[in-house]
């Protein structure tokens, strides 16, 4: 069986049913959906503020934060490499 792609409106409708008090198992049975998939949709709905699209537009602050995190990761990698190099060269001097 292939994977079914559900559009954003359908996912929002399912999450809104859950928010109205209908149990996840009941919604799953009514619409033939897996309970874990419904739970994932609910988490995504909360984290993305109701938008299920794959790509969301990042604010300027979010873009800057993401760039700074990447730069920090790169700098830490460079530092670790230099530490290892210093350790290797200091051993060979003895």
Secondary structure per residue as TSV (DSSP state, phi and psi in degrees):
chain	resnum	aa	ss	phi	psi
A	1	X	-	360.0	140.2
A	2	X	-	-86.1	165.3
A	3	X	-	-81.4	137.7
A	4	X	-	-93.0	132.0
A	5	X	-	-95.2	124.1
A	6	X	-	-102.1	138.3
A	7	X	-	-78.5	166.1
A	8	X	H	-59.8	-40.3
A	9	X	H	-62.8	-38.5
A	10	X	H	-65.3	-44.3
A	11	X	H	-62.6	-42.3
A	12	X	H	-62.8	-42.2
A	13	X	H	-60.3	-43.3
A	14	X	H	-63.1	-45.3
A	15	X	H	-65.2	-38.3
A	16	X	H	-66.1	-33.2
A	17	X	H	-62.6	-42.4
A	18	X	H	-63.7	-42.3
A	19	X	H	-66.8	-22.9
A	20	X	T	-80.3	-6.2
A	21	X	T	113.2	-4.1
A	22	X	-	-75.1	136.6
A	23	X	-	-70.9	149.3
A	24	X	H	-57.5	-43.1
A	25	X	H	-62.1	-39.6
A	26	X	H	-66.3	-44.3
A	27	X	H	-63.1	-41.8
A	28	X	H	-60.1	-44.1
A	29	X	H	-66.5	-42.6
A	30	X	H	-64.4	-37.3
A	31	X	H	-108.5	2.8
A	32	X	T	67.2	40.1
A	33	X	-	-113.2	151.6
A	34	X	-	-74.4	137.1
A	35	X	H	-61.6	-39.2
A	36	X	H	-67.0	-34.4
A	37	X	H	-67.9	-40.4
A	38	X	H	-63.5	-42.1
A	39	X	H	-63.1	-39.3
A	40	X	H	-64.7	-43.0
A	41	X	H	-59.3	-40.0
A	42	X	H	-64.8	-43.0
A	43	X	H	-62.7	-45.5
A	44	X	H	-62.7	-39.2
A	45	X	H	-60.6	-42.9
A	46	X	H	-68.4	-44.4
A	47	X	H	-73.0	-30.0
A	48	X	T	-103.4	11.7
A	49	X	T	55.9	44.3
A	50	X	T	89.4	3.9
A	51	X	-	-110.4	122.8
A	52	X	-	-100.0	3.3
A	53	X	-	-64.5	148.7
A	54	X	S	-63.1	-44.4
A	55	X	S	-108.9	131.6
A	56	X	-	-120.6	150.4
A	57	X	-	-75.8	126.8
A	58	X	-	-88.2	142.0
A	59	X	-	-71.6	168.8
A	60	X	H	-60.4	-39.9
A	61	X	H	-65.9	-41.2
A	62	X	H	-65.6	-40.0
A	63	X	H	-63.7	-43.3
A	64	X	H	-64.3	-42.9
A	65	X	H	-61.0	-44.0
A	66	X	H	-62.8	-42.2
A	67	X	H	-65.2	-40.4
A	68	X	H	-67.2	-38.1
A	69	X	H	-62.0	-42.7
A	70	X	H	-64.7	-43.7
A	71	X	H	-62.7	-41.7
A	72	X	H	-61.7	-43.1
A	73	X	H	-60.2	-44.9
A	74	X	H	-63.3	-43.5
A	75	X	H	-64.8	-39.5
A	76	X	H	-63.5	-41.1
A	77	X	H	-61.3	-45.8
A	78	X	H	-61.2	-43.1
A	79	X	H	-60.1	-45.9
A	80	X	H	-63.0	-39.1
A	81	X	H	-64.4	-43.7
A	82	X	H	-64.6	-38.5
A	83	X	H	-60.3	-44.1
A	84	X	H	-64.9	-40.3
A	85	X	H	-64.2	-43.8
A	86	X	H	-61.8	-41.7
A	87	X	H	-62.9	-42.1
A	88	X	H	-66.7	-46.2
A	89	X	H	-70.6	-32.1
A	90	X	H	-72.4	-29.2
A	91	X	H	-70.7	-37.8
A	92	X	H	-73.9	-18.5
A	93	X	T	-74.3	-22.5
A	94	X	-	-78.8	360.0
